């Protein structure tokens, strides 16, 4: 199946993910934290996390990003940089 919109990607790892892409990623993951599997509820703080961290060779692209609850994201980031 082909995509109706192009995959978002940025060569600049500091580039802000556009809101429309953030929403697509959230919907793709069913509104769940990809680390814990917990449903992200209204009022929960969440980030977009690089599934494969940039420091470990990951890309700053839509297919490598997923929603993560802030506390779970911090734990994973600490492990990624070790």
Protein Blocks (a to p, Z undefined) as FASTA:
>chain_A
ZZfbdcdddfblkbccdfklmmmmmmmnoopafklopacdehiacddddfbafklopacd
fklgccddfklmmmmmmmmmZZ
